[in-house]
Amino acid sequence: MNLFFDTSALIKFFHEEQGTVTVTDLITNPESTIHVSDLVRIEFISALYRRYRNKEIDDKALSEATNGFYEEYSRFNVEPLGHAVLQEAEELLIKHGRNHGLRTLDALHLATCVLLKEAS
């Protein structure tokens, strides 16, 4: 099963919160092939440090989540942020941004997923 995770879903695998069990089951399922945008690396670290600054996680949780992420990252199929993704994201923003409040980073994740689906 091919699965695409954006950062907000993927972080649940490395930091326990609502949805962690579901995400963990999907990622650890041997039939799952996990795809992520290259954007995940930067966005993931940013999200963790934001939670740390907001005192939602402590030093230990920050360290464990960061180390766990870097260990697991190589197992994922990382989709690059190339010209095609940027163009697709722009088209998605033009089509859906006015009525649905689609934001930049979400558009990049969605564009990656759309192009991945079209390629399969």
N, C-alpha and C positions, 0 to 999 in steps of 0.2 A: 504494500500500500504506500503510495507516494503522499507525503504530507509536507505542507509548507507552514513554518512557524515564523511569526513576526516576533519582535523583541518582547512584547508584553506577555505573549503566551510562553515563549521560551524561558523567561525568567522564573516561571513557576516550577521548572525542573530543578533549578538551583537554589531557590529560596521558597520555603514552605509558606503557602498562602492559599486562599480559596482557588480551587482548580488544579492544585499540585498533583493530586492523585490521578486525575484524568490525563494530564499532560505526561506524567511519568509513565503511566501505562502505555500511552501511544508511542513515546520515544523508546521505551525498552522492549517493545514488541518486536521480535525478530523479523516479522514480515513488514515492518515499517522502514521506509527510506525517507530520511529527514532532509528537507531542503530549507535553506535560510538565505536571506540576502546578505551580501558582504557588509551591509549597513549594520547588521546585528552586533558586530564586535564593538563598535563605537557607542552605539545606542545602549547596549547592555551595561557597559562600564558606567556610562552616564547615569543610567537608572539606578544602579547600585549605590553610587556615590550620593545621589540625591536622597535615597532612602537613609543612608548613613547620616548625612547632614540634618535630615529631619528626625533623627533619633529613632527611626523605625527598625534599624538593625544596629548591632554593636560591632566592634572591631573583629571579633571572632566570626560572626556571620558574614561580614564583608569579605574577610580573608577566605573563608570556606567557599563562598559563592564564586568569588573571582577565580580561585584556583580550580575549582570544579569546572567552571566554564572553559578555561583554557585547556584543560585536559580533554573535555568532551568535544570541543569545537572541531577538532580534526576529523571526528567521525561524521560530521554533517557534510552534506553536499552544499558548498558555498557558491551561490550564484553571483557573478560580478555585477557591479553597478556600471555598466557600459552605456554607450550611446543609445542603444535600443531601449534600455530600461528608462533612461531619462526622457526619451521621446514619448514612450508609453505613459509615463507618469504625468507628463505635461498634458497629453490628450485626455487622460482620466480626470485631471483637475479641471480642464476646460469643460468637459462633459458633465461632471458631477459636483464640482466645487461650489457652484452657486447655490444649489439646492440641498446638498448633503454635508456641507462643511468639511469636505475632504481636505486633510492637511498634508503638508509637504512630505514628511517622513512616512506617513501612512500611504500616500500615493506611490512612493518609491517601493515600499513592500508589496503593495497591491500590483504594481506594474511588473515586478519580478515574478510574482505568482502567476499573473495572466500570461506572460511570455513563456514561462515554464510549462504551463498547461497547453498552450498552443504548440509547443515543440514536441509534446508527447503524443 
